[in-house]
């Protein structure tokens, strides 16, 4: 799991070197939008077809949302750019679940929040991101 996470972080860094060379990543978190792991289990795996992978990357100047491929987790495009000053207000309710951390995030240009999940391997990075952006410390 650590190797996969390190490989994903390296891919994000390489992608951002080309897309935004003067804005290196500080914190990277892989998130998934779509059904919860319990719903996927109850639908016998059919719910996995509705999953979408994203990377939330905190840089020195902004918070970037990168879209990733469904089957190959490499970042494909920068979907949203949120200034750091506004990013704290983009994070909504955080729910600690046994299999994942679920939280709400408001994408720029969307009226409501989107539910996102953070896998076990990315929890420490997610906690660092929330602490860095909002000042709130998440306790497990």
Secondary structure, 3 states (H helix, E strand, C coil): CHHHHHHHHHHHHHHHHHHCCCCCEEEEEEEEECCCHHHHHHCCCHHHHHCEEEEEEEECCEEEEEEECCCCCCEEEEEEEEEHHHHHHHEEEEEECCCCEEEEECCCCCCCCEEEEECHHHHHHHHHHHHHHHCCCCCC
